């Protein structure tokens, strides 16, 4: 368990340090990480740290769009364009279907969550009406 936490922590730090850096700077950062791990006799963790960092980077470039049901491609395209415009250019849309949200959509990135689902609004109405009692 401690090893997994160590790998996750180093991977997140690596992603933060290399964000926006040149390829040369990224290589230097990875070399310094390797030296740090070697001094702590944990250099065997480097491949797993790099693999985990790759996953975090892939996640950062993605917008997950959860819809209540299958939607026509024109609506998906229009919604995707608006999400990319507001959540970040260069991101890719990954669509999923979840009928538990009843209607609307939920969009999630690494940093943001947009919950425009009918389920959310119904829960809010329920909470408000319970508070009034």
Secondary structure, 3 states (H helix, E strand, C coil): CHHHHHHHHHHHHHHHHHCCCCHHHHHHHHHHHHHHHHHCCCHHHHHHHHHHHHHHHHHHCEEEEEECCCCCHHHHHHHHHHHHHHHCCCCEEEEEECHHHCCEEEEECCCCEEEEEHHHHHHHHHHHHHHHC
